[in-house]
Amino acid sequence: MSLGEFLYEKLYIILLNIFSAFTLAIFLKLLSIDNGPMIVIIIIWIMVLICTFLLEYFSLKNKYKEINKKLDALDQKYLICELLDKPESKLEKVYFNMLRQANKSMIEQVGKSRDIQVSYKEYIEEWIHEIKNPIAAIDLICKNYKTEESNRISKELLKINYLVEQALYYARSENVEKDYFIKEIRLFNAVEKAIVNNRIQILEKNIKLIIDDTEDMVYTDEKWLYYILEQIIVNAIKYSKKYNGEIHIYTKYSNGGIQLIIEDNGIGIAADELPRIFDKGFTGSKRDNRKATGLGLYLCKKLSEKLGIKIIAESEKDSYTKISLLFQKESFVSGCIK
C-alpha cells in the first residue's frame, strides 16, 4: 500500500477535518479571538491529524508486509489463515472469520478432489493390469496359430500394449518418487531392452540400427529409464524415412556428465515446432499425427525431470532428429571417463 492510496482511502476524513477547522475558525472569529491563537489551534490540529495518519499508515504497511511475507513462504496459499496474527479490531475479526470459513471450505474441497483423483488413479492402474491379461492371451493365441491375419492382429496388439503402458505411466507420473528404485545399472541394458521390444517394427521398416555399446554405469530407476527410451525409439521408428532409415544410439562425455544420444535420419521437426515438442498434447502440424496422442515426449520430459535427467532435443526438417539424455556427473559411475 502506497501513501497515496492510504490518503485516498482517508479522503472523507481529511475533507471532514478541513470543514471542521474552517467552521472552528469562523466560530473563533465571531468570538473576536485574535488570529494568533486561532492559527496555533489550527496548526496543532493539523499536526495531530498528520501524526495520526502517519502512525496508522506505517502500522498498516508493516502488517501488510508481514502478511505478504508469510503468504510468499507458503506452498499452499489457502492455509494463510492459520498463520495470521490474532485480529485486533472488530472489523478485522469479521474479515478474519470470513476468511477462515472460506479457507475451511476450500480445504474440504481440495481434500475431496484429492480423494477423487487418488480413487481414479487406483482404478486406472487396476484396469490396466486387468486388461493386460486378455492382451497377453490374444498374443499367445496368435503365436500358436500363425496365419496372415494373426500376424496383423499381433501388430495391432503391440500398438494396444504400447498405449496401455503409456496410460499406466501417465497415471503414475505425478508420484514417481513412490514407485522408483534407484540403483546402479548398465546404461545399455535399458537401451537393449527397448530395442528388443520394438524389433518387429524396426525389421518391418528395414531401419539400419547402429549401436555404439559401452559399459557405462548410471544411477537411476531402470524401469522408468526403459520407458523413456522406448518412447524416444518408438518416435524414431514412426517418423523414419520410407527408405534407408537409420537410428544411431551412442554416448558422449562432457564436463556435466554422460549423454546418451538417440539420433535418426528421419523427417525431422520444423524449427518453429521444436521448442514445443515436450508440451502436453502437442503433436505437430506437418507430421502424420492423426493417431498421435501428444503424450509420449511430454511424459519423457516429466519423468526425466523426476529422475534428475536432462533431456535435450535437436532437429532439422527433412534431415535428422537427435534426443539426448544427460546423466549428471554425480549421478553416474564410469571407468571410461578420462
Salt bridges, closest charged atoms under 4 A:
GLU56 OE2 - LYS10 NZ 2.74
GLU82 OE1 - ARG100 NH2 3.74
ASP85 OD1 - LYS70 NZ 3.38
GLU92 OE2 - LYS63 NZ 2.87
GLU125 OE2 - LYS121 NZ 2.78
GLU125 OE2 - ARG172 NE 3.76
ASP139 OD2 - LYS143 NZ 3.27
GLU149 OE2 - ARG152 NH1 3.17
GLU156 OE2 - LYS159 NZ 3.43
GLU165 OE2 - LYS132 NZ 2.44
GLU174 OE2 - LYS302 NZ 2.35
ASP179 OD2 - ARG172 NH1 3.44
ASP179 OD2 - LYS223 NZ 2.92
GLU192 OE2 - ARG186 NH1 3.47
GLU204 OE2 - LYS155 NZ 2.89
ASP212 OD2 - HIS248 NE2 2.83
ASP213 OD1 - ARG186 NH2 2.71
GLU215 OE1 - ARG186 NE 3.08
GLU222 OE1 - LYS183 NZ 3.88
ASP288 OD1 - ARG290 NE 2.98
GLU305 OE2 - LYS301 NZ 3.99
